[in-house]
């Protein structure tokens, strides 16, 4: 059978890459490899609307299941054991069957980090990554049940909010001053802590889980501060590890993900990487790896165009969102450290923009219940603020803070 393009990883990134190849008129064979039984879909509803029973996951598919057959995209429900670079073939686990490729995209994503502590494998200690994971949580999340959420990054915070909306009693164990503090800073962590407390979440701050205990099923969570918290189930949300093994075993550079250039190319001809697994070179932010939905969708499409010969850099100004209770958080840019955080609006009223600055330059902007969608709302403040980020502009903190200053005036 003729070689073509093989995409390893059938999530949002891989699905969008396959769709783009066909949309761009690519005529050769396309094989989309992934061991999940569903068609590629976006994961945001797993911690929110699908978990709460408000929306079906199929609303988030890249394409309908029928589309793949109609467009001659082969879906292989397999795991890849290895890549034979000399023969340009992928080798499937178990069967040893081989599939040839001219171009190869590694969209392998990541896997949940696991706690290496006593009781971590007890039934009822759950993670959230797949549809099956979410279904397992839904089965236990009945009104009146008790849950412990371990970690309050985006997944943990959204799960905690959804569980409270389902009538579940929630305790959360986390380091730092509040939810999302590790990503968005202590000021935001304190605001989010107030929101979750008001909704009934017990926050065990500056603490960590050291053991799960129970007789055949988790019954208690033990923390480093000596607390023992009763529960009917626990959900861990402590981040993911990029799935880099296939690249690493074949000499592709790996450092916090698979190293690619601004066009999603690895150091090997014909081999590309994108999505959660890709540590990519960005024209504005430098080298980084991003795990959010928007990046998986857009970088999958960008990688497909690169495989077809485009040399246009992937320059998306990374953005993400999070819905918790009635509160909407939007973010555009990229900042892992900053020397100044400037607020326009009111932290107390939970309606504000936050600007992350390094040496006066705006690295990122976030909005809580303010600013609009930075991608779609062209009249919104966050849409305007993207120019500050994309042009690497400096801005006086006093002007950013002052409601009378039109942000457009700072973008010239």
Legacy VTK file of the C-alpha trace (Angstrom):
# vtk DataFile Version 3.0
C-alpha trace
ASCII
DATASET POLYDATA
POINTS 412 float
0.000 0.000 0.000
1.270 3.476 -0.862
2.821 5.591 1.868
1.266 8.872 2.868
0.862 10.721 6.160
0.582 8.967 9.505
-0.679 10.936 12.511
0.026 9.325 15.877
-2.494 10.675 18.357
-6.207 10.941 17.623
-7.191 13.771 19.929
-8.068 17.367 19.109
-4.638 18.057 17.601
-4.419 14.938 15.447
-8.029 15.241 14.328
-7.550 18.827 13.204
-4.363 17.912 11.374
-6.181 15.173 9.449
-9.085 17.494 8.624
-6.740 20.219 7.406
-4.835 17.863 5.125
-8.056 16.967 3.351
-9.350 20.545 3.338
-6.087 21.660 1.713
-6.513 19.060 -1.033
-3.921 16.523 0.083
-4.694 13.430 -2.035
-2.521 10.746 -0.495
-3.214 8.225 2.225
-3.907 9.590 5.747
-3.801 7.260 8.757
-4.939 8.572 12.148
-3.710 6.353 14.974
-5.136 6.445 18.502
-6.250 3.967 21.124
-9.327 5.876 22.313
-12.573 4.507 20.828
-14.191 7.877 20.085
-13.713 10.185 17.148
-11.308 13.057 17.946
-12.958 15.612 20.212
-12.165 18.518 22.508
-11.832 17.762 26.220
-13.159 20.991 27.857
-16.658 19.589 28.554
-15.180 16.674 30.528
-14.542 18.965 33.497
-17.613 21.104 32.936
-20.790 20.609 30.908
-20.462 16.894 30.139
-19.490 16.127 33.726
-22.607 17.970 34.890
-24.830 16.218 32.342
-25.635 19.449 30.479
-23.988 18.666 27.151
-22.925 15.615 25.186
-19.273 15.195 24.286
-20.233 14.730 20.626
-20.867 18.476 20.388
-17.063 18.856 20.590
-15.974 16.436 17.868
-13.558 17.726 15.237
-15.580 15.935 12.570
-18.406 13.424 12.697
-17.368 9.742 12.763
-18.758 9.384 9.223
-16.541 12.185 7.907
-13.366 10.099 8.273
-14.697 7.290 6.098
-16.192 9.702 3.586
-12.849 11.504 3.267
-10.631 8.420 3.203
-9.001 9.053 6.567
-8.143 5.665 8.041
-8.646 5.411 11.793
-6.408 2.809 13.423
-7.461 2.004 16.994
-3.977 0.872 17.931
-0.983 1.742 20.053
2.335 2.395 18.328
5.248 0.390 19.680
8.035 2.077 17.745
9.024 4.072 14.682
11.402 2.604 12.101
13.028 5.744 10.722
15.148 3.965 8.161
12.156 2.175 6.643
9.819 5.107 7.340
7.295 2.858 9.040
5.401 2.849 12.325
5.172 -0.483 14.142
1.964 -1.313 16.002
2.057 -2.805 19.468
1.175 -6.475 19.815
0.579 -7.359 16.159
3.866 -5.946 14.888
2.010 -4.699 11.825
3.781 -1.899 9.983
2.398 1.156 8.218
4.579 3.228 5.899
4.682 7.009 5.888
6.190 9.867 3.898
5.273 12.364 6.605
4.768 11.632 10.289
3.046 13.819 12.875
3.518 13.093 16.564
0.405 14.405 18.318
0.699 12.054 21.273
-0.427 14.590 23.868
0.214 13.739 27.485
-0.820 11.511 30.344
-1.918 12.466 33.824
0.749 12.766 36.460
0.173 10.217 39.203
0.794 10.459 42.895
3.375 7.963 44.128
1.947 7.679 47.618
0.272 4.911 49.650
-3.227 4.100 48.483
-2.949 5.927 45.156
-4.239 2.863 43.290
-7.285 2.328 45.491
-10.605 2.182 43.643
-12.276 5.566 43.844
-9.027 7.505 43.346
-9.654 8.930 39.900
-7.996 11.139 37.332
-9.588 13.023 34.451
-8.247 12.824 30.925
-10.532 10.582 28.883
-14.249 10.132 28.364
-14.066 6.925 30.413
-12.427 8.847 33.268
-15.250 11.374 33.246
-17.918 8.673 33.157
-16.320 7.057 36.218
-16.507 10.371 38.104
-20.107 10.949 37.008
-21.125 7.564 38.380
-19.881 8.507 41.859
-20.847 12.204 41.829
-24.325 11.819 43.287
-25.894 14.530 45.467
-24.758 14.197 49.053
-21.581 12.276 48.256
-18.209 13.535 49.474
-15.229 14.185 47.205
-11.655 15.326 47.697
-10.050 17.179 44.797
-6.257 17.026 44.786
-4.730 20.045 43.057
-6.570 23.193 41.989
-5.127 24.103 38.639
-7.587 24.472 35.787
-8.807 20.866 35.780
-9.065 20.622 39.559
-10.820 23.985 39.868
-13.338 23.182 37.139
-14.022 19.718 38.540
-14.507 21.129 42.040
-16.969 23.696 40.678
-18.886 21.090 38.681
-19.084 18.708 41.628
-20.491 21.439 43.854
-23.070 22.230 41.174
-24.022 18.542 41.261
-24.590 18.673 45.006
-21.378 16.918 46.007
-19.548 17.974 49.168
-16.033 18.998 48.119
-12.765 19.408 49.985
-9.722 20.491 47.965
-6.077 19.997 48.914
-3.655 22.388 47.246
-0.393 24.207 47.680
-0.189 27.992 47.777
-2.744 30.652 48.620
-5.586 29.546 46.366
-6.773 27.936 43.127
-4.732 28.815 40.019
-2.176 30.753 42.045
0.676 28.750 40.549
-0.300 29.830 37.028
-1.957 33.229 37.466
-0.344 34.563 40.647
-1.298 34.991 44.286
-3.710 37.879 43.661
-5.821 35.708 41.372
-5.412 32.713 43.661
-6.909 34.689 46.531
-9.847 35.829 44.388
-10.543 32.285 43.224
-10.259 31.004 46.793
-13.033 33.390 47.819
-15.223 32.223 44.944
-14.839 28.544 45.775
-15.338 29.065 49.497
-18.568 30.947 48.853
-19.786 27.949 46.852
-19.046 25.604 49.730
-15.660 24.142 48.820
-13.431 23.451 51.812
-9.955 24.627 50.800
-6.999 23.013 52.559
-4.328 25.505 51.519
-0.564 25.142 51.573
-0.974 21.402 52.059
-0.514 18.197 50.091
-1.865 14.658 50.110
0.467 12.018 51.545
-1.829 8.973 51.535
-5.219 7.563 50.568
-6.708 4.986 52.888
-9.696 2.667 52.787
-10.838 -0.945 52.876
-11.094 -1.930 49.211
-12.117 1.618 48.190
-10.836 5.056 49.108
-12.417 6.322 52.350
-9.978 8.943 53.624
-7.338 11.337 52.382
-4.392 12.092 54.679
-2.466 15.364 54.278
1.029 16.479 55.242
-0.462 18.732 57.936
-1.908 15.701 59.646
-5.508 16.116 58.512
-7.682 13.117 57.685
-10.547 13.933 55.325
-13.378 11.479 54.735
-14.535 10.939 51.170
-16.486 8.672 48.849
-14.092 9.349 45.992
-11.122 11.543 45.100
-10.128 13.285 41.867
-6.487 14.126 41.243
-5.591 17.043 38.979
-1.854 17.582 39.272
-0.989 18.164 35.626
0.202 16.031 32.746
3.481 14.641 31.444
4.082 14.935 27.680
4.101 11.532 25.974
7.520 11.714 24.365
8.656 8.082 24.374
8.301 7.434 20.635
10.421 10.479 19.836
12.981 9.878 22.545
13.707 6.315 21.478
14.492 7.523 17.959
16.849 10.376 18.758
14.453 13.280 18.378
15.470 15.931 20.959
13.213 15.976 23.995
13.151 18.634 26.712
9.795 19.248 28.386
8.208 17.825 25.250
9.363 17.113 21.711
11.561 19.924 20.430
10.232 21.469 17.206
10.929 24.660 15.309
8.513 27.466 14.451
6.944 25.241 11.742
6.408 22.202 13.990
9.368 20.363 12.411
11.627 18.065 14.426
15.288 17.548 13.571
14.320 14.595 11.344
13.112 15.125 7.798
9.420 14.424 7.435
8.772 14.140 11.186
6.640 16.804 12.898
5.079 17.286 16.344
2.217 19.427 17.622
-0.189 19.912 20.515
0.401 19.177 24.197
3.555 17.198 23.417
5.328 19.870 21.351
7.913 22.246 22.810
7.757 24.769 20.001
9.698 27.869 19.047
7.355 30.859 19.080
8.230 34.169 17.369
6.908 36.215 20.315
7.325 34.043 23.416
10.410 32.000 22.554
10.408 28.300 23.372
7.395 26.930 25.225
4.976 24.030 25.538
1.247 24.729 25.887
-1.447 22.311 27.041
-4.673 24.174 26.293
-7.506 23.360 23.882
-6.942 26.352 21.586
-3.327 25.390 21.000
-4.129 21.749 20.231
-6.715 22.813 17.668
-4.645 25.505 15.958
-1.237 23.893 16.097
-2.658 20.684 14.637
-3.838 22.699 11.647
-0.533 24.581 11.423
1.444 21.325 11.483
-0.665 19.952 8.629
0.083 23.014 6.522
3.784 22.671 7.343
3.680 19.043 6.222
2.277 20.299 2.923
5.215 22.666 2.477
4.206 25.894 4.221
7.045 27.798 5.883
4.776 30.183 7.773
5.676 30.144 11.494
3.066 29.044 13.991
2.517 32.379 15.737
-0.773 31.971 17.584
-0.973 34.285 20.597
-1.881 31.517 22.984
-5.213 31.869 24.731
-7.443 29.844 27.008
-10.580 30.136 29.068
-12.106 28.618 32.188
-15.720 28.652 33.377
-16.249 28.088 37.111
-19.768 28.525 38.477
-21.074 31.752 36.957
-17.584 33.196 36.579
-15.771 33.407 33.218
-11.996 33.655 33.007
-10.220 34.495 29.726
-6.478 34.766 29.070
-4.285 35.706 26.131
-0.489 35.628 25.917
2.072 33.647 27.858
3.696 34.455 31.193
5.320 32.053 33.618
7.100 34.800 35.509
6.609 38.543 35.690
7.839 41.491 37.731
4.596 43.474 37.790
0.885 42.678 37.867
-1.477 45.561 37.124
-5.236 45.455 37.702
-7.874 47.439 35.842
-11.171 47.088 37.641
-11.947 45.499 40.993
-10.560 42.320 42.511
-13.146 42.633 45.289
-16.044 42.789 42.829
-14.458 39.997 40.739
-14.649 41.985 37.538
-11.283 43.094 36.244
-8.463 42.809 33.730
-5.022 41.753 34.904
-1.854 42.663 32.988
1.343 40.612 33.422
4.448 42.724 32.740
8.175 42.076 32.519
10.363 45.201 32.421
7.341 47.227 31.341
6.395 44.947 28.439
2.981 43.247 28.444
3.436 39.463 28.349
-0.159 38.397 28.946
-3.585 39.724 29.882
-6.379 37.963 31.729
-9.937 38.943 32.451
-12.365 37.735 35.076
-15.957 38.495 34.147
-14.625 41.245 31.916
-12.891 41.743 28.594
-14.804 39.428 26.275
-13.473 36.579 24.173
-9.993 37.557 22.931
-10.541 35.574 19.733
-14.112 36.456 18.748
-15.192 39.677 20.457
-13.536 42.305 18.264
-14.945 45.100 20.391
-13.778 43.585 23.654
-10.895 44.770 25.774
-9.032 41.467 25.562
-9.235 41.462 21.785
-7.630 44.920 21.831
-5.096 43.863 24.453
-3.807 41.114 22.153
-1.991 43.816 20.207
-0.051 44.780 23.325
1.095 41.176 23.648
1.707 40.423 19.972
3.672 43.613 19.298
5.719 43.195 22.499
4.659 46.661 23.528
5.469 48.395 26.743
2.770 50.278 28.599
2.854 52.512 31.670
1.230 50.662 34.595
-0.729 53.800 35.502
-2.277 53.880 32.019
-3.165 50.181 32.133
-4.816 50.675 35.494
-6.708 53.847 34.585
-10.246 53.126 33.313
-10.163 56.436 31.413
-7.316 55.262 29.171
-8.532 53.557 25.998
-6.372 50.460 25.510
-6.331 51.154 21.781
-4.284 54.268 22.456
-1.539 52.106 23.950
-1.303 49.833 20.906
0.029 52.380 18.410
LINES 1 413
412 0 1 2 3 4 5 6 7 8 9 10 11 12 13 14 15 16 17 18 19 20 21 22 23 24 25 26 27 28 29 30 31 32 33 34 35 36 37 38 39 40 41 42 43 44 45 46 47 48 49 50 51 52 53 54 55 56 57 58 59 60 61 62 63 64 65 66 67 68 69 70 71 72 73 74 75 76 77 78 79 80 81 82 83 84 85 86 87 88 89 90 91 92 93 94 95 96 97 98 99 100 101 102 103 104 105 106 107 108 109 110 111 112 113 114 115 116 117 118 119 120 121 122 123 124 125 126 127 128 129 130 131 132 133 134 135 136 137 138 139 140 141 142 143 144 145 146 147 148 149 150 151 152 153 154 155 156 157 158 159 160 161 162 163 164 165 166 167 168 169 170 171 172 173 174 175 176 177 178 179 180 181 182 183 184 185 186 187 188 189 190 191 192 193 194 195 196 197 198 199 200 201 202 203 204 205 206 207 208 209 210 211 212 213 214 215 216 217 218 219 220 221 222 223 224 225 226 227 228 229 230 231 232 233 234 235 236 237 238 239 240 241 242 243 244 245 246 247 248 249 250 251 252 253 254 255 256 257 258 259 260 261 262 263 264 265 266 267 268 269 270 271 272 273 274 275 276 277 278 279 280 281 282 283 284 285 286 287 288 289 290 291 292 293 294 295 296 297 298 299 300 301 302 303 304 305 306 307 308 309 310 311 312 313 314 315 316 317 318 319 320 321 322 323 324 325 326 327 328 329 330 331 332 333 334 335 336 337 338 339 340 341 342 343 344 345 346 347 348 349 350 351 352 353 354 355 356 357 358 359 360 361 362 363 364 365 366 367 368 369 370 371 372 373 374 375 376 377 378 379 380 381 382 383 384 385 386 387 388 389 390 391 392 393 394 395 396 397 398 399 400 401 402 403 404 405 406 407 408 409 410 411
